[in-house]
Amino acid sequence: MASSAPSWPGMRPVKTCTECKQSKLRCDSKDMFPNPCSRCQARNLSCSVDPSFRRTPARKRLEAMSRELRELRDQKIAHSRAGSTTSPDPDSTRSQDSTSNAPQPSVAILLEDFELLGLESFELGDVVIDKQSVIEMFKLFTTFFLPHLPILGPISLKTIHHSHPFLFWTIIAIVALRLPLPSDETLFTRLHEPYMRMLTAEVLRAPLPLSKIQALLFLCMWPLPVAHQQDDPSWLYCGIAVNAALYMSLHRSSPRSGTTPSLYSVGVMSGSAHERINTWIGCFYVSTSLSMHLGLPPMINTPSDLASLRTILSEHVLPREFSLQVRVLLIMAGFTNVLTHNSNDGVVDSSVTQLLDGELDTLRVTFPDGWTSMTDYAVMVVKMHVYTLVITRSRSGTSSKDILLKLGLAASLRIIHLANIRFHESPDKNQTITTVQRELTLPKDYFRGLAFATIFLLRYFGLNNSSSNAEEQQLAANHVIMSHTIFKTLATTPRDEYDRVSNLFETLCKQAPIPAETGKANVSGRMGVSILLEAINTAREIRGFPVEMLEPDVQNTTENLSGSSDVSHTVSRDVFDASSQLVEPWQSDLAFANMFWGDPSWDVYNISTDMAQFHPGPGVG
């Protein structure tokens, strides 16, 4: 693939960002893309290119600033005269979308009785953690992590430690990785090896109880770091969790059902109806979200299961934001089944996509309370994946594909815009963590959606000048910079997942423009995610790495056998000599078959048991 400098953003109609243009300074945004220009990067400014921007003279800027200062001073005087008791709290004037990004503490895990536990430290292998650190980590988990997957509780921390050690240490590992305590920032490094030994032992020990299923779901939402993306075992863990849930009949749970008996034949405690329902909803949410981002069919997708989940949502109490996100994935699962099983009919695809848009837009009208920026973000990500699925298999030049490209552009811009707003929001005044730390507590699928939207912009509007106009290219460029800045800022160590994504964007921006139609994709059967996988392959080609995995060379073992030639001849004669006295394995099978067919009970089917049902063939006797 050609690796010459691309015409985009090199041929952008405006080459100077708004900040440099306002200051009348030289701008290197063209050379630095997708990074901000050198001046904006050094001053931590927002770097964007706007063809419609007009420089404001310094005198007018000073006049505007003076006017704003006078207005603020007048407002302060008016508030002080009205009395401090009636003055509004500045934080209370935030919009609903802003306040929704601050997670609310959960009461699902009770910490009070943990103080009564006699232990002062907790050990896993050679790792020792004191009690106060454990309490602080569980407080962080209930505040920042659990609201994204509220499937626990109410349960006491003492019970989790005493009866569910795998869940206990899974929560410790997740918090130690993504939000380490200042007093022990190296805890995860020391905990990783003993926890992985525990994980391997617990996952392979059947049957899995509810607490282990919940722990695996948390691991899928906040997976442990891997050197390469294909090494992420989340899909395998998710499959184990879903199948363990089916084994426990969690999909048959209902809010109206009474206590399910714990049968000895099943082998695990059934748990309360509340725990079973929460865990099954968590299985659906995690597996469906993960399947969407990996381009695989949903694990839970039968009409009966989807209808049962809708009934549960109407009868079971869940946090409103999480309940709406589950409803979004329910709509996606139903329409994905239709799209993946039709005969690639453009008319059907277009109609199904319109119905999907209508269903998702109706959710906001039906459930206005609790609709947050995170819910809006989830809706946009689902739309993006469905649009891209249809785009990748549509013929070029059709009006429906052009419409979907514009819809995909709007959805991807909205995704990056919402992520950028959240990223630049100040933490709540009651929180002691930074903005970067807060963002690192988000599930991995959140960043998968952000990366997917960015790749869509690069593929169809950034690196494809023939199918987009200058204004669309400029919008795409500005939002690619926003996304790249987010990933670059969140990277805490070289070559971690956030750093690898930002490097992927930088590498893709070095390639030549992509034709509108590049032929059949090399990655098939992965729905809309194929454009992301193709982007990874393209980046490897640009860097000079192979994109195909070769079969390892298999050595001829007969050449490496030690010992005398007599031994090898003996082995050969034992295996292939017709006069061998070895017992033929099929003789026992025939004996069992004749004994089975000779059972008198077959007489009820008018099958005679006197005649032989199996006879040795000419090559056997």
C-alpha positions in Angstrom: 0.0 0.0 0.0 1.3 3.5 -0.8 2.6 5.3 2.1 3.1 8.7 0.6 1.8 11.8 2.4 -2.0 12.0 2.1 -3.7 14.9 0.3 -5.9 15.2 3.5 -5.2 17.1 5.6 -2.5 18.5 3.4 -5.0 20.0 1.0 -7.3 21.4 3.7 -8.7 24.8 2.6 -7.5 26.3 5.8 -4.1 25.3 7.3 -4.1 27.5 10.4 -6.0 26.6 13.6 -8.2 29.2 15.2 -5.8 29.9 18.1 -2.8 30.6 15.9 -5.0 32.6 13.5 -6.2 34.8 16.3 -2.6 35.4 17.5 -1.3 35.9 13.9 1.3 33.2 14.4 2.6 30.4 12.2 0.8 27.1 12.7 2.1 23.6 12.0 -1.2 21.8 12.3 -0.8 20.3 8.9 2.5 18.6 9.9 1.4 17.7 13.4 -2.0 16.1 12.5 -3.7 14.3 14.2 -1.8 15.8 17.2 -2.6 19.5 18.0 -0.2 22.1 16.6 2.9 22.8 18.6 1.6 26.0 20.1 -1.8 24.6 21.2 -0.1 21.4 22.5 2.4 23.5 24.6 -0.4 25.7 26.0 -3.0 22.9 26.4 -5.4 24.7 24.1 -8.1 23.3 21.9 -6.7 23.0 18.4 -9.3 23.1 15.6 -9.5 24.4 12.1 -12.6 26.4 11.2 -12.8 27.9 7.7 -15.5 30.3 8.9 -13.4 31.7 11.7 -12.7 35.4 11.6 -10.0 37.0 13.8 -11.3 39.3 16.5 -9.2 42.5 16.9 -7.5 42.9 20.3 -9.4 46.1 21.1 -12.8 44.3 20.6 -11.6 41.4 22.7 -10.6 43.7 25.6 -14.0 45.5 25.4 -15.8 42.2 25.5 -13.8 41.0 28.5 -14.4 44.3 30.3 -18.1 44.0 29.7 -18.2 40.4 31.0 -16.3 41.4 34.1 -18.8 44.2 34.8 -21.7 41.8 34.4 -20.1 39.3 36.8 -19.4 42.0 39.3 -23.0 43.3 39.2 -24.3 39.7 39.6 -22.1 39.2 42.6 -23.3 42.4 44.2 -27.0 41.5 43.6 -26.5 38.1 45.1 -24.8 39.4 48.2 -27.7 41.9 48.7 -30.2 39.2 48.4 -28.5 37.2 51.2 -26.2 34.3 51.1 -29.0 31.9 52.1 -30.9 32.5 48.9 -27.9 32.6 46.5 -27.9 29.7 44.1 -25.1 27.1 44.1 -23.1 27.6 40.9 -22.8 23.8 40.6 -26.6 23.5 40.6 -26.8 25.3 37.3 -25.2 22.5 35.4 -27.1 20.8 32.7 -28.5 17.3 33.2 -25.9 15.9 30.9 -23.1 17.4 32.9 -24.3 16.1 36.3 -25.0 12.7 34.9 -21.3 12.1 34.3 -20.6 12.1 38.0 -21.4 8.6 39.3 -23.5 8.4 42.3 -22.4 6.2 45.2 -24.1 2.8 45.4 -25.4 1.1 48.5 -25.2 -2.3 46.9 -22.1 -3.2 49.0 -22.4 -2.6 52.7 -19.1 -1.7 54.4 -20.2 -1.3 58.0 -19.8 -4.9 59.3 -16.4 -5.2 57.6 -15.0 -3.1 60.4 -16.0 -5.9 62.8 -14.0 -8.5 60.9 -11.1 -9.6 63.1 -8.6 -9.6 60.2 -6.3 -6.5 59.8 -4.7 -7.6 56.6 -5.7 -9.8 53.6 -3.4 -12.0 51.6 -3.4 -13.5 48.1 -0.1 -15.4 47.5 2.7 -13.1 48.6 0.6 -9.9 48.4 -0.7 -8.4 51.6 -3.3 -5.6 51.8 -4.3 -3.8 54.9 -8.0 -3.5 55.9 -8.2 0.3 55.4 -6.9 0.0 51.8 -9.5 -2.7 51.1 -12.3 -0.4 52.4 -11.1 2.5 50.3 -10.9 0.4 47.2 -14.4 -0.9 47.6 -15.7 2.6 48.2 -14.1 3.6 44.9 -15.6 0.6 43.2 -19.1 1.3 44.4 -18.8 5.0 43.4 -17.1 4.8 40.0 -17.4 1.3 38.6 -20.5 -0.4 39.9 -23.0 2.2 38.4 -21.9 1.1 35.0 -22.9 -2.6 35.8 -25.1 -2.6 38.9 -25.6 -6.3 39.3 -24.5 -6.6 42.9 -26.3 -6.3 46.2 -27.4 -5.6 48.6 -24.5 -7.6 50.0 -22.0 -6.9 52.8 -18.3 -6.7 52.2 -17.8 -9.2 55.0 -19.9 -11.7 53.1 -18.0 -11.1 49.8 -14.7 -11.7 51.5 -15.8 -14.7 53.5 -18.0 -16.5 51.0 -17.0 -15.2 47.6 -13.2 -14.8 47.5 -12.9 -14.8 43.7 -15.3 -11.9 43.5 -13.5 -10.1 46.3 -10.1 -10.3 44.6 -11.5 -9.5 41.2 -12.8 -6.2 42.5 -9.5 -5.5 44.2 -7.6 -6.2 40.9 -9.8 -4.0 38.8 -9.5 -1.0 41.1 -5.8 -1.5 41.6 -5.3 -1.4 37.9 -7.5 1.5 36.9 -7.7 3.6 40.0 -4.8 2.7 42.3 -4.5 4.2 45.7 -1.8 6.9 46.2 -0.4 4.9 49.1 0.2 1.7 47.0 0.4 2.5 43.2 2.3 -0.8 42.5 -0.3 -3.1 44.0 -1.6 -4.4 40.7 1.9 -5.2 39.5 2.4 -7.4 42.6 -1.1 -8.8 42.5 -1.3 -9.7 38.8 0.5 -13.1 38.9 -1.3 -14.5 42.0 -4.6 -13.3 40.8 -4.1 -14.9 37.4 -3.4 -18.2 39.1 -6.6 -17.8 41.1 -8.5 -16.9 38.0 -7.3 -20.0 36.1 -8.2 -22.3 39.0 -11.7 -20.8 39.7 -12.9 -20.5 36.1 -12.1 -24.2 35.4 -13.9 -25.4 38.6 -17.5 -26.3 37.6 -20.2 -25.5 38.3 -19.9 -21.7 38.7 -22.0 -19.9 41.4 -23.5 -16.5 40.9 -20.6 -14.7 42.5 -18.1 -16.2 40.0 -20.4 -15.3 37.1 -20.6 -11.7 38.4 -16.8 -11.6 38.7 -16.3 -12.7 35.1 -18.8 -10.0 33.9 -16.8 -7.4 35.7 -13.6 -8.7 34.1 -15.3 -8.4 30.7 -16.2 -4.8 31.4 -12.8 -3.8 32.8 -10.4 -6.4 31.4 -6.8 -6.8 32.5 -4.1 -5.4 30.2 -2.8 -7.4 27.2 0.1 -6.9 24.9 -2.0 -7.2 21.8 -5.8 -6.7 21.3 -6.3 -10.2 19.9 -5.0 -11.6 23.3 -8.0 -10.1 25.2 -9.9 -13.1 26.6 -13.1 -11.1 27.4 -15.1 -13.0 24.8 -14.1 -16.4 26.3 -14.9 -15.2 29.8 -18.2 -13.9 28.6 -19.1 -17.2 27.0 -18.2 -19.0 30.2 -20.4 -16.6 32.3 -23.4 -16.9 29.9 -23.3 -20.7 29.8 -22.9 -20.9 33.5 -26.0 -18.6 33.8 -27.9 -20.9 31.5 -26.9 -23.9 33.5 -28.4 -22.2 36.6 -31.5 -21.4 34.6 -31.1 -17.6 35.2 -32.9 -17.0 31.9 -36.0 -18.4 33.5 -35.9 -16.0 36.4 -38.8 -13.6 37.0 -39.4 -10.8 39.5 -42.7 -12.5 40.4 -41.2 -15.9 41.0 -40.6 -17.0 44.6 -37.4 -18.4 46.1 -35.7 -20.9 43.7 -34.7 -24.0 45.6 -31.0 -24.9 45.7 -31.0 -28.4 44.3 -28.2 -30.9 45.0 -28.3 -32.1 41.4 -27.4 -28.6 40.1 -24.6 -28.3 42.5 -24.6 -24.5 43.3 -26.7 -22.2 45.5 -29.5 -20.7 43.4 -29.5 -17.3 45.1 -32.3 -14.9 45.6 -34.7 -13.9 42.8 -33.2 -10.4 42.9 -29.6 -11.7 42.5 -30.6 -14.0 39.7 -32.4 -11.4 37.7 -29.6 -8.8 38.1 -27.0 -11.4 37.0 -28.9 -12.5 34.0 -29.5 -8.8 32.9 -25.7 -8.3 33.4 -25.0 -11.4 31.1 -27.2 -9.9 28.4 -25.7 -6.4 28.7 -22.1 -7.5 28.7 -22.4 -10.2 26.0 -24.4 -8.1 23.6 -22.2 -5.0 24.0 -19.1 -7.1 23.5 -20.5 -8.9 20.5 -21.3 -5.6 18.9 -17.8 -4.2 19.3 -16.2 -7.5 18.1 -18.6 -7.9 15.1 -20.0 -11.2 16.3 -23.6 -12.5 16.7 -25.1 -11.8 20.1 -25.0 -14.8 22.5 -28.5 -14.1 23.8 -30.6 -13.3 20.8 -33.6 -15.7 20.6 -37.0 -13.9 20.4 -38.2 -15.6 23.6 -35.1 -14.5 25.5 -35.4 -10.9 24.3 -39.1 -10.8 25.1 -38.4 -12.2 28.6 -35.8 -9.4 29.2 -38.3 -6.8 28.1 -40.8 -8.2 30.6 -38.1 -8.2 33.4 -37.3 -4.5 32.7 -41.0 -3.6 33.0 -41.3 -5.3 36.4 -37.8 -5.2 37.9 -36.3 -2.1 39.5 -33.0 -1.0 38.0 -31.1 2.3 37.9 -32.7 4.3 35.2 -29.6 5.0 33.1 -28.5 1.3 33.1 -32.1 0.2 32.3 -32.2 2.5 29.3 -28.9 1.2 28.0 -30.2 -2.4 28.3 -33.2 -1.3 26.3 -30.9 0.2 23.6 -29.0 -3.1 23.3 -32.3 -5.1 23.2 -33.3 -3.1 20.1 -29.9 -3.6 18.6 -30.0 -7.4 19.2 -33.4 -7.7 17.5 -32.5 -5.8 14.4 -29.0 -7.3 14.1 -30.7 -10.7 13.9 -32.7 -9.5 10.9 -29.8 -7.8 9.2 -27.4 -10.7 9.5 -29.8 -13.3 8.3 -31.3 -11.6 5.3 -30.1 -12.1 1.7 -28.1 -8.9 1.5 -31.1 -7.1 0.0 -30.5 -3.3 -0.2 -34.2 -2.6 0.1 -34.5 -4.7 3.2 -31.4 -3.2 4.7 -32.6 0.3 4.2 -36.0 -0.5 5.7 -34.6 -2.2 8.7 -32.2 0.7 9.3 -35.1 3.2 9.2 -37.0 1.1 11.7 -34.0 0.9 14.0 -33.6 4.6 13.9 -37.3 5.0 14.8 -37.1 2.6 17.7 -34.1 4.2 19.2 -35.4 7.7 18.8 -38.7 6.7 20.4 -36.8 5.6 23.6 -35.9 9.2 24.3 -39.6 10.3 24.0 -40.9 7.3 26.0 -38.3 7.6 28.8 -37.3 11.3 29.1 -36.4 11.0 32.8 -32.9 9.7 33.3 -31.8 10.2 29.7 -28.2 11.2 30.1 -25.2 11.9 27.8 -24.1 8.3 28.4 -27.4 7.0 27.2 -27.2 9.3 24.1 -23.6 8.0 23.6 -24.8 4.4 23.7 -27.6 5.1 21.1 -25.1 6.8 18.8 -22.7 3.8 19.0 -25.4 1.3 18.2 -26.5 3.4 15.2 -22.9 3.6 14.0 -22.4 -0.1 14.0 -25.7 -0.8 12.2 -25.0 2.0 9.6 -21.5 0.6 9.0 -22.8 -3.0 8.7 -25.1 -1.9 5.9 -22.5 0.4 4.3 -19.9 -2.3 4.0 -22.1 -4.6 2.0 -24.0 -1.9 -0.1 -23.1 -1.3 -3.7 -21.4 1.9 -4.6 -23.3 4.8 -6.2 -26.7 3.9 -4.6 -28.6 6.6 -2.9 -29.2 4.5 0.2 -25.5 4.1 0.7 -24.9 7.9 0.3 -27.6 8.6 2.9 -26.1 6.1 5.3 -22.7 7.7 4.9 -24.2 11.0 5.9 -26.0 9.4 8.9 -22.8 7.7 9.9 -20.9 11.0 9.7 -23.5 12.7 12.0 -23.4 9.8 14.5 -19.6 9.6 14.6 -19.3 13.3 15.1 -21.8 13.1 17.9 -20.0 10.3 19.6 -16.7 12.2 19.6 -18.4 15.4 20.7 -20.0 13.8 23.7 -16.7 12.1 24.7 -14.9 15.4 24.3 -17.4 17.3 26.5 -17.1 14.6 29.2 -13.3 14.6 29.0 -13.1 18.4 29.6 -15.6 18.5 32.4 -14.2 19.2 35.8 -14.7 16.5 38.4 -17.4 16.9 41.0 -16.3 19.0 44.0 -16.9 16.1 46.3 -14.6 13.8 44.3 -10.9 13.6 45.1 -9.8 12.1 41.7 -8.6 13.9 38.6 -10.4 14.0 35.2 -8.0 11.4 33.7 -8.5 9.0 36.7 -12.3 9.4 36.3 -12.2 8.5 32.6 -10.0 5.5 33.3 -12.9 4.0 35.3 -15.1 3.9 32.2 -15.7 0.4 30.7 -13.5 -0.6 27.8 -16.5 -0.7 25.5 -16.9 3.0 25.9 -13.4 3.5 24.3 -14.1 0.9 21.7 -17.0 3.0 20.5 -14.9 6.1 20.4 -12.1 4.4 18.4 -14.7 2.9 16.0 -16.2 6.3 15.3 -12.8 7.8 14.7 -11.9 5.0 12.3 -15.2 5.6 10.4 -14.3 9.3 10.0 -10.8 8.4 8.7 -12.1 5.7 6.3 -15.0 7.5 4.7 -14.4 11.2 5.1 -10.8 11.8 6.0 -8.8 9.6 3.7 -11.3 9.5 0.9 -11.5 12.9 -0.7 -13.6 11.7 -3.6 -16.7 10.9 -1.5 -16.7 14.0 0.8 -16.5 17.7 0.4 -14.1 20.1 2.0 -16.5 21.0 4.9 -17.0 17.4 5.8 -13.3 16.7 5.6 -12.7 19.6 8.0 -15.2 18.4 10.5 -13.7 15.0 10.3 -10.2 16.3 10.9 -11.2 18.4 13.9 -13.0 15.5 15.6 -10.1 13.1 14.8 -7.9 15.5 16.7 -10.3 15.5 19.6 -10.4 11.7 19.8 -6.7 11.4 19.4 -6.1 13.9 22.3 -8.3 11.8 24.6 -6.5 8.6 24.0 -3.1 10.3 24.1 -3.9 11.9 27.4 -5.2 8.7 29.0 -2.1 6.7 28.1 -0.3 6.1 31.4 2.5 3.9 30.1 4.1 3.4 26.7 2.4 0.8 24.5 -0.7 0.5 26.8 -4.0 0.2 25.1 -4.7 3.9 24.9 -1.2 4.6 23.6 -1.6 1.9 20.9 -4.9 3.4 19.7 -3.4 6.9 19.4 -0.5 5.5 17.5 -3.0 3.7 15.2 -4.6 7.0 14.4 -1.2 8.7 13.7 -0.2 5.8 11.4 -3.4 5.9 9.4 -3.1 9.6 8.8 0.2 9.0 7.0 -1.3 6.8 4.2 -2.5 8.0 0.8 -6.1 8.7 0.1 -8.3 5.6 0.0 -10.5 5.0 -3.1 -14.2 5.1 -2.5 -14.4 1.4 -3.3 -11.4 -0.8 -2.4 -13.0 -4.0 -3.5 -13.9 -6.9 -1.3 -12.7 -6.5 2.3 -10.0 -8.9 3.5 -11.8 -9.3 6.8 -15.2 -10.9 6.3 -17.9 -12.1 8.7 -17.3 -9.4 11.3 -20.1 -7.0 10.4 -19.3 -3.3 10.6 -16.2 -4.0 12.7 -14.5 -5.1 9.6 -13.4 -1.5 8.9 -11.6 -1.4 12.2 -9.9 -4.7 11.6 -8.9 -3.5 8.1 -7.5 -0.3 9.6 -5.3 -2.4 12.0 -4.0 -4.4 9.0 -3.4 -1.2 7.0 -1.4 0.2 9.9 0.7 -2.9 10.1 1.4 -2.7 6.3 2.5 0.9 6.7 4.9 0.0 9.5 6.3 -2.9 7.4 4.8 -5.8 9.3 3.0 -8.8 7.8 -0.7 -8.9 8.1 -1.2 -12.7 7.6 -0.4 -15.3 10.2 1.6 -18.2 8.8 1.4 -21.8 9.9 4.3 -22.8 12.1 6.8 -25.2 10.5 6.3 -28.8 11.7 9.4 -30.8 11.9 9.5 -34.4 10.8 9.6 -36.2 14.1 10.8 -39.5 12.5 14.2 -37.9 11.8 14.6 -36.8 15.4 13.8 -40.2 17.0 16.8 -41.5 19.0 17.7 -45.1 19.3 18.7 -48.0 17.0 17.1 -48.7 13.7 15.8 -51.9 15.1 13.4 -50.0 17.4 12.0 -48.0 14.5 11.4 -51.1 12.4 9.7 -52.7 15.4 7.4 -49.8 15.8 6.6 -49.8 12.1 5.9 -53.5 12.0 3.6 -53.3 15.1 1.5 -50.6 13.5 1.2 -51.6 9.9 1.9 -55.4 9.7 -1.2 -57.3 8.8 -0.1 -60.2 11.0 -0.1 -58.0 14.1 -1.7 -59.6 17.2 -3.0 -56.3 18.6 -6.7 -56.3 19.6 -8.7 -54.5 17.0 -10.6 -51.6 18.7 -13.7 -51.9 16.6 -14.4 -55.5 17.9 -15.5 -54.2 21.3 -17.6 -51.6 19.6 -19.4 -54.3 17.5 -19.9 -56.4 20.6 -21.5 -53.5 22.4 -23.7 -52.7 19.3 -24.9 -56.3 19.0 -25.6 -56.4 22.8 -27.5 -53.1 22.5 -29.6 -54.1 19.6 -30.2 -57.5 21.1 -32.0 -56.0 24.0 -35.6 -57.5 24.1 -37.1 -54.0 24.8 -36.7 -53.3 21.1 -39.6 -55.7 20.4 -42.1 -53.0 21.2 -40.9 -51.3 18.0 -41.4 -54.5 16.0 -37.6 -54.8 15.5 -36.4 -58.3 15.6 -33.6 -59.0 18.1 -32.8 -62.4 16.7 -30.9 -61.4 13.6 -27.5 -59.8 13.8 -27.6 -56.0 13.2 -23.9 -55.6 12.6 -21.7 -57.9 10.6 -17.9 -57.7 10.2 -17.0 -56.5 6.8 -14.6 -58.3 4.5 -11.8 -56.2 5.7 -12.4 -57.0 9.4 -12.9 -60.7 9.7 
